[in-house]
Amino acid sequence: MTGPVRRARRLPVVLRNRSFGAVWAAQVLTQAAGRMFQVGAVWWLVGFAGGARRGLESGLFLTVSTLPAVALAPLVARVVARHAHRRVLSASAGVAGAVAAATAVWAYAASLPMAAVYAAALALASCQAVFDPCLTTSVPELVEDADIEAATGFELSTQSLAGLAGGLLGPLVVDAWGLPGVVAGCAGAYLAASALVASARFAYGPATVVARSDEPGDPAEEAVPERRTLRAVLAGLPFIRSVLVCFAAANVFTTAIYVVMPLYTRSVLHSGGPTVASFEAALGVGTLVGSFTGGRLPGRPTDVGAACLALTAAALALPGLVAGHATAIGSLVVVGWCVGVIGVRFVALFQRLVPAADKPGFFAVMQALLGATFPLSSLVFGALGDDLSARVLCLVQGVGLAPVALTLWWLRARDGREPAAPARPAREALVVTGDAS
């Protein structure tokens, strides 16, 4: 009997645990659908439906699509804490499916007004803002205690892959079937995800999860210091505060690439959806490679980070100097690799410097701070895209990022001089690292 049991235990948890596998499949469907709608709608606005202000319209769309994750964070935290997680997951995916289905029917029947496109984007992004954190919180309710680390790592590692798949499909579906095709595909994915979650069995409920956390362990681990406010944490960590400001400024220029790429495709390369899809793939593959290789690079995080930001600035500016599809593909691979490396190195650094009890609040606010720059970037570069050529926007990105790289390089003198916190248990470190990357 031990042979079959051991072979079963060697299977990935997503295959051994049918409920977790169903919820994981729902995650893939929702995240791929959200990304497909976002990228596809931007390409539809720039390549087909946009008027004289294509850049501003696409920038507004991306702003609407990214605001809920930041603005609704406190409300989402309360909803996830007070309601059964399976119900929250199934309901959020179901509502997103209903919204997408209604939008698809409207789009097939008549031309969608721009306000309806924005409203659909806001509704779908709001549902995703509920689904994603609830899914991560639900992992201990789906698997045995021994499988929590593996399940969490599996769940987090699929986020970028699902986003990559959606980014590839969005422009291709728009070219083939227009915006109605994209929204209909999203509706099917969301409704299937809702059904998958409803079919799953959350075998280890909140009481079991609490009992796990209350199990006796190392007394040193049980003596958890009282959590402080984020202001109190950052007051004692000026180096981290300066680094976060640097990255918030860098995001203004790097995330503009989601506006600039479609504009560059249409106005410079005079190409279509397959080109936008290839750009998404190049950026996604580069990010994945950077995430896996970043920890192997020698040097302090600020040295590596400053070098990567400088390389990113050069890569963003290159398509503005030398126009071409191959140039843009190569530049996006480099940009993605740098983003992946920076994420790995600095999240690991924050793990060492931020006190253990302060990490949950710190990383949540870090994500909100960095995410808040995306709407600003989308609006600014979208508006600029109506008056400046896409090649000039590439140069603006590169030139604007250069001072940030210099600032981070200047901060290297303070790198690591603040007190290190005690090591966090492997399970929590994995969750935080995955979320931040």
C-alpha positions as CSV (number, residue, x, y, z in Angstrom):
1,M,0.0,0.0,0.0
2,T,2.9,2.4,0.6
3,G,3.9,2.4,-3.1
4,P,0.6,3.9,-4.5
5,V,0.4,6.3,-1.6
6,R,3.9,7.6,-2.2
7,R,3.3,8.0,-5.9
8,A,0.1,10.0,-5.2
9,R,2.0,12.2,-2.8
10,R,4.5,13.0,-5.4
11,L,1.8,14.4,-7.7
12,P,1.5,18.2,-7.6
13,V,-1.1,19.4,-5.1
14,V,-3.2,20.8,-7.9
15,L,-3.7,17.2,-9.1
16,R,-3.9,15.5,-5.7
17,N,-6.5,17.9,-4.3
18,R,-9.5,18.2,-6.7
19,S,-11.0,21.2,-4.8
20,F,-7.8,23.2,-5.0
21,G,-7.4,22.2,-8.6
22,A,-10.9,23.6,-9.4
23,V,-10.2,26.9,-7.6
24,W,-6.8,27.2,-9.2
25,A,-8.5,26.7,-12.6
26,A,-10.9,29.4,-11.7
27,Q,-8.0,31.7,-10.9
28,V,-6.4,31.1,-14.3
29,L,-9.7,31.8,-16.0
30,T,-10.5,35.0,-14.2
31,Q,-7.0,36.5,-14.4
32,A,-6.6,35.5,-18.1
33,A,-10.1,37.0,-18.8
34,G,-9.3,40.2,-17.0
35,R,-6.0,40.7,-18.9
36,M,-7.6,39.7,-22.2
37,F,-10.3,42.3,-21.8
38,Q,-7.8,45.0,-20.7
39,V,-5.3,44.5,-23.5
40,G,-8.0,43.7,-26.1
41,A,-10.1,46.8,-25.3
42,V,-7.0,49.1,-25.4
43,W,-6.1,47.7,-28.8
44,W,-9.8,48.2,-29.9
45,L,-9.7,51.8,-28.8
46,V,-6.3,52.5,-30.5
47,G,-6.7,50.5,-33.6
48,F,-10.4,50.6,-34.5
49,A,-12.9,52.6,-32.4
50,G,-10.9,55.5,-31.0
51,G,-11.6,59.0,-32.2
52,A,-9.2,62.0,-32.4
53,R,-8.2,61.4,-28.8
54,R,-7.2,57.7,-29.0
55,G,-4.4,58.1,-26.5
56,L,-6.5,59.8,-23.9
57,E,-9.3,57.3,-24.3
58,S,-7.0,54.3,-23.8
59,G,-5.3,56.0,-20.9
60,L,-8.7,56.6,-19.2
61,F,-9.6,53.0,-19.8
62,L,-6.5,51.7,-18.1
63,T,-7.0,54.2,-15.3
64,V,-10.6,52.9,-14.7
65,S,-9.3,49.3,-14.9
66,T,-6.6,49.8,-12.2
67,L,-8.3,52.1,-9.7
68,P,-10.5,49.4,-7.9
69,A,-7.5,47.4,-6.7
70,V,-6.3,50.5,-4.8
71,A,-9.5,52.3,-3.9
72,L,-11.4,49.2,-2.7
73,A,-8.6,47.6,-0.6
74,P,-10.2,48.5,2.8
75,L,-13.7,47.4,1.7
76,V,-12.3,44.1,0.2
77,A,-10.5,43.3,3.4
78,R,-13.7,43.6,5.4
79,V,-15.7,41.5,2.9
80,V,-13.1,38.7,2.9
81,A,-12.9,38.8,6.7
82,R,-16.7,38.6,7.3
83,H,-18.0,36.2,4.6
84,A,-17.5,32.6,3.6
85,H,-14.7,32.6,1.1
86,R,-16.2,30.1,-1.3
87,R,-19.3,32.4,-1.5
88,V,-17.2,35.5,-2.1
89,L,-15.1,33.8,-4.8
90,S,-18.1,32.3,-6.6
91,A,-20.2,35.5,-6.3
92,S,-17.4,37.8,-7.6
93,A,-16.7,35.6,-10.6
94,G,-20.4,35.2,-11.3
95,V,-21.1,39.0,-11.1
96,A,-18.1,39.6,-13.5
97,G,-19.6,36.9,-15.9
98,A,-23.0,38.5,-15.8
99,V,-21.6,42.0,-16.5
100,A,-19.4,40.7,-19.4
101,A,-22.3,38.7,-20.8
102,A,-24.6,41.8,-20.8
103,T,-21.9,43.9,-22.3
104,A,-21.3,41.3,-25.0
105,V,-25.0,41.2,-25.9
106,W,-25.1,45.0,-26.1
107,A,-21.9,45.0,-28.2
108,Y,-23.4,42.5,-30.7
109,A,-26.7,44.4,-30.9
110,A,-25.3,47.9,-31.4
111,S,-22.1,50.0,-31.1
112,L,-21.1,50.4,-27.5
113,P,-20.9,54.0,-26.2
114,M,-17.5,54.7,-24.6
115,A,-19.2,55.2,-21.3
116,A,-20.4,51.6,-21.4
117,V,-16.9,50.3,-22.1
118,Y,-15.5,52.3,-19.1
119,A,-18.4,51.1,-16.9
120,A,-17.7,47.4,-17.9
121,A,-14.0,47.9,-17.2
122,L,-14.8,49.3,-13.7
123,A,-17.1,46.5,-12.8
124,L,-14.8,43.7,-14.0
125,A,-11.8,45.2,-12.3
126,S,-13.8,45.6,-9.0
127,C,-14.8,41.9,-9.1
128,Q,-11.2,40.9,-9.8
129,A,-10.1,43.1,-6.9
130,V,-12.3,41.0,-4.6
131,F,-11.4,37.6,-6.2
132,D,-7.6,37.7,-6.1
133,P,-7.0,38.5,-2.4
134,C,-9.8,36.2,-1.3
135,L,-8.3,33.4,-3.3
136,T,-4.9,33.8,-1.6
137,T,-6.6,34.0,1.8
138,S,-8.6,30.8,1.1
139,V,-5.6,28.5,0.4
140,P,-5.4,27.1,4.0
141,E,-9.1,26.2,3.7
142,L,-8.5,24.1,0.6
143,V,-5.4,22.0,1.4
144,E,-3.8,20.2,4.3
145,D,-1.4,22.0,6.5
146,A,1.6,20.2,5.0
147,D,0.5,21.4,1.5
148,I,0.0,25.1,2.2
149,E,3.5,26.2,1.0
150,A,3.2,24.1,-2.2
151,A,-0.3,25.3,-2.9
152,T,0.5,28.9,-2.2
153,G,3.6,28.8,-4.5
154,F,1.5,27.1,-7.2
155,E,-1.2,29.7,-7.0
156,L,1.2,32.6,-7.0
157,S,3.3,31.3,-9.9
158,T,0.4,31.0,-12.2
159,Q,-0.6,34.7,-12.0
160,S,1.9,35.9,-14.5
161,L,1.3,33.0,-16.8
162,A,-2.5,33.6,-16.9
163,G,-1.8,37.3,-17.5
164,L,0.5,36.4,-20.3
165,A,-2.1,34.2,-21.9
166,G,-4.7,36.8,-21.7
167,G,-2.4,39.5,-23.1
168,L,-1.7,37.3,-26.1
169,L,-5.3,36.5,-26.8
170,G,-6.8,40.0,-26.4
171,P,-5.4,41.7,-29.5
172,L,-5.8,38.5,-31.6
173,V,-9.5,38.1,-30.7
174,V,-10.2,41.8,-31.4
175,D,-8.7,41.5,-34.9
176,A,-10.8,38.4,-35.5
177,W,-14.2,39.2,-33.8
178,G,-13.9,42.7,-32.5
179,L,-14.7,43.9,-29.0
180,P,-17.9,41.7,-28.8
181,G,-15.8,38.6,-29.2
182,V,-13.4,39.6,-26.4
183,V,-16.2,40.4,-24.0
184,A,-18.1,37.2,-24.9
185,G,-14.9,35.2,-24.2
186,C,-14.5,36.9,-20.9
187,A,-18.1,36.1,-19.9
188,G,-17.6,32.5,-20.6
189,A,-14.4,32.4,-18.6
190,Y,-15.9,34.2,-15.6
191,L,-19.0,32.0,-15.5
192,A,-17.0,28.8,-15.8
193,A,-14.8,30.1,-12.9
194,S,-17.8,30.7,-10.8
195,A,-19.1,27.2,-11.4
196,L,-15.7,25.7,-10.6
197,V,-15.5,27.5,-7.3
198,A,-19.0,26.5,-6.4
199,S,-18.2,22.9,-7.0
200,A,-15.1,23.0,-4.7
201,R,-15.1,21.7,-1.2
202,F,-13.5,24.1,1.3
203,A,-12.7,21.2,3.7
204,Y,-10.7,23.1,6.2
205,G,-12.9,25.9,7.4
206,P,-11.9,29.0,9.4
207,A,-12.1,27.1,12.7
208,T,-9.5,24.6,11.4
209,V,-7.3,27.4,10.1
210,V,-7.4,29.2,13.5
211,A,-6.6,25.9,15.3
212,R,-3.6,25.4,13.1
213,S,-2.2,28.9,13.9
214,D,-2.8,28.2,17.6
215,E,-0.8,25.0,17.7
216,P,2.1,25.2,20.2
217,G,5.5,25.8,18.7
218,D,8.7,27.5,19.4
219,P,8.2,30.0,22.2
220,A,10.3,32.5,20.3
221,E,7.8,32.4,17.5
222,E,4.8,32.7,19.8
223,A,6.1,36.0,21.3
224,V,4.9,38.1,18.4
225,P,5.4,41.9,18.9
226,E,2.4,44.2,18.7
227,R,1.9,45.5,15.2
228,R,2.5,49.2,14.6
229,T,1.0,51.6,12.2
230,L,2.7,51.9,8.8
231,R,3.8,55.5,9.7
232,A,5.6,54.2,12.8
233,V,7.3,51.4,10.8
234,L,8.5,53.7,8.0
235,A,9.6,56.4,10.5
236,G,12.3,54.0,11.7
237,L,13.3,52.8,8.2
238,P,14.3,55.9,6.2
239,F,16.2,53.8,3.6
240,I,13.1,51.7,2.8
241,R,11.0,54.9,2.6
242,S,13.3,56.4,0.1
243,V,13.4,53.2,-2.0
244,L,9.6,53.1,-2.2
245,V,9.5,56.7,-3.4
246,C,12.0,55.8,-6.1
247,F,10.0,52.9,-7.3
248,A,6.8,54.8,-7.3
249,A,8.4,57.4,-9.5
250,A,9.9,54.7,-11.7
251,N,6.5,53.1,-12.2
252,V,5.1,56.3,-13.7
253,F,7.5,55.8,-16.6
254,T,7.6,52.0,-16.8
255,T,3.9,51.2,-16.6
256,A,3.3,53.8,-19.4
257,I,4.4,51.0,-21.7
258,Y,0.9,49.6,-21.7
259,V,-0.3,52.8,-23.4
260,V,2.7,53.4,-25.6
261,M,2.8,49.8,-27.0
262,P,-0.5,50.0,-28.9
263,L,0.1,53.5,-30.1
264,Y,3.6,52.5,-31.3
265,T,2.1,49.5,-33.1
266,R,-0.5,51.6,-34.9
267,S,1.3,54.8,-35.7
268,V,4.9,53.7,-36.2
269,L,4.8,50.1,-37.3
270,H,1.3,50.4,-39.0
271,S,0.6,46.8,-37.8
272,G,-2.2,45.0,-36.0
273,G,-3.2,42.7,-33.2
274,P,-0.5,40.0,-33.7
275,T,2.2,42.7,-33.2
276,V,0.6,43.9,-29.9
277,A,0.3,40.2,-28.8
278,S,4.0,39.7,-29.6
279,F,4.9,42.7,-27.5
280,E,2.9,41.4,-24.6
281,A,4.6,38.0,-24.9
282,A,8.1,39.6,-25.0
283,L,7.4,41.6,-21.8
284,G,5.9,38.7,-20.0
285,V,8.7,36.2,-20.9
286,G,11.3,38.7,-19.9
287,T,9.6,39.2,-16.5
288,L,9.4,35.5,-15.9
289,V,13.1,35.0,-16.7
290,G,14.1,38.0,-14.5
291,S,12.1,36.6,-11.6
292,F,13.9,33.3,-11.8
293,T,17.4,34.7,-12.3
294,G,17.4,37.8,-10.2
295,G,18.5,36.1,-7.0
296,R,21.6,34.8,-8.7
297,L,23.1,38.2,-9.6
298,P,26.0,39.4,-7.5
299,G,26.0,42.8,-5.8
300,R,23.8,44.7,-3.3
301,P,20.2,45.3,-4.2
302,T,20.7,49.0,-4.7
303,D,23.6,48.4,-7.1
304,V,21.6,45.8,-9.0
305,G,18.4,47.9,-8.9
306,A,20.1,51.1,-10.2
307,A,21.8,49.2,-13.0
308,C,18.5,47.6,-14.0
309,L,16.7,50.9,-14.0
310,A,19.4,52.4,-16.1
311,L,19.2,49.5,-18.5
312,T,15.4,49.8,-18.5
313,A,15.7,53.5,-19.4
314,A,17.9,52.7,-22.4
315,A,15.6,49.8,-23.5
316,L,12.5,52.0,-23.3
317,A,14.2,54.8,-25.3
318,L,15.7,52.5,-28.0
319,P,12.5,52.0,-30.1
320,G,12.2,55.8,-30.2
321,L,15.6,56.1,-31.7
322,V,15.6,53.0,-34.0
323,A,12.0,52.1,-35.1
324,G,11.3,48.5,-35.9
325,H,9.4,45.4,-34.7
326,A,12.6,43.5,-33.8
327,T,13.9,46.5,-31.9
328,A,10.8,46.8,-29.9
329,I,10.6,43.1,-29.1
330,G,14.2,43.1,-27.9
331,S,13.7,46.2,-25.8
332,L,10.6,44.7,-24.1
333,V,12.4,41.5,-23.2
334,V,15.1,43.6,-21.5
335,V,12.5,45.7,-19.7
336,G,10.6,42.7,-18.5
337,W,13.8,41.0,-17.3
338,C,14.8,44.1,-15.3
339,V,11.4,44.4,-13.7
340,G,11.6,40.7,-12.6
341,V,15.1,41.1,-11.2
342,I,14.2,44.3,-9.3
343,G,11.1,42.7,-7.8
344,V,13.0,39.6,-6.5
345,R,16.0,41.5,-5.1
346,F,14.1,44.3,-3.3
347,V,11.3,42.1,-1.9
348,A,14.0,39.9,-0.4
349,L,15.7,43.0,1.0
350,F,12.4,44.2,2.6
351,Q,11.9,40.7,4.1
352,R,15.2,41.2,6.0
353,L,14.7,44.8,7.0
354,V,11.0,45.1,7.9
355,P,10.2,43.7,11.4
356,A,8.3,40.4,11.2
357,A,5.1,41.7,12.9
358,D,4.9,44.7,10.5
359,K,5.3,42.8,7.2
360,P,1.6,42.1,6.4
361,G,0.6,45.8,6.6
362,F,3.8,47.0,5.0
363,F,3.5,44.8,1.9
364,A,-0.2,45.6,1.5
365,V,0.5,49.3,1.5
366,M,3.6,48.9,-0.7
367,Q,1.4,47.3,-3.4
368,A,-1.2,50.1,-3.0
369,L,1.5,52.8,-3.3
370,L,3.0,51.3,-6.4
371,G,-0.3,50.5,-7.9
372,A,-1.6,54.0,-7.4
373,T,1.0,55.3,-9.9
374,F,-0.6,53.2,-12.8
375,P,-3.7,55.4,-13.2
376,L,-1.5,58.6,-13.2
377,S,0.9,57.1,-15.7
378,S,-2.0,56.0,-18.0
379,L,-3.7,59.4,-17.9
380,V,-0.5,61.4,-18.5
381,F,0.9,59.3,-21.3
382,G,-2.5,58.7,-22.9
383,A,-3.0,62.5,-23.1
384,L,0.5,63.0,-24.4
385,G,0.0,60.3,-27.0
386,D,-2.6,62.5,-28.8
387,D,-0.1,65.3,-29.3
388,L,3.3,63.6,-29.5
389,S,4.4,60.7,-31.6
390,A,4.9,57.2,-30.1
391,R,8.6,57.4,-30.8
392,V,8.8,60.6,-28.7
393,L,6.9,58.9,-25.9
394,C,9.5,56.2,-25.9
395,L,12.2,58.8,-25.5
396,V,10.2,60.5,-22.7
397,Q,10.0,57.2,-20.8
398,G,13.7,56.6,-21.0
399,V,14.7,60.2,-20.2
400,G,12.3,60.3,-17.2
401,L,13.5,57.1,-15.8
402,A,17.2,58.0,-15.8
403,P,17.1,60.4,-12.8
404,V,15.3,57.7,-10.8
405,A,18.1,55.3,-11.6
406,L,20.7,57.9,-10.4
407,T,18.8,58.5,-7.2
408,L,18.6,54.7,-6.4
409,W,22.4,54.5,-7.1
410,W,23.0,57.3,-4.7
411,L,21.0,55.5,-2.0
412,R,23.5,52.5,-2.1
413,A,25.5,54.1,0.7
414,R,22.6,53.4,3.0
415,D,21.8,49.9,1.7
416,G,21.3,47.4,4.4
417,R,22.4,49.6,7.3
418,E,19.1,49.3,9.1
419,P,18.5,46.5,11.6
420,A,17.4,43.2,10.2
421,A,14.2,41.6,11.4
422,P,14.0,38.0,12.7
423,A,13.4,35.5,9.9
424,R,9.8,34.8,9.0
425,P,8.5,31.3,8.7
426,A,8.8,30.0,5.1
427,R,5.1,29.9,4.5
428,E,4.5,33.6,5.1
429,A,7.7,34.6,3.3
430,L,6.5,32.8,0.2
431,V,3.1,34.5,0.3
432,V,4.6,37.9,0.6
433,T,7.2,37.4,-2.0
434,G,4.7,36.0,-4.5
435,D,2.3,38.8,-4.0
436,A,4.9,41.5,-4.4
437,S,6.5,40.1,-7.4
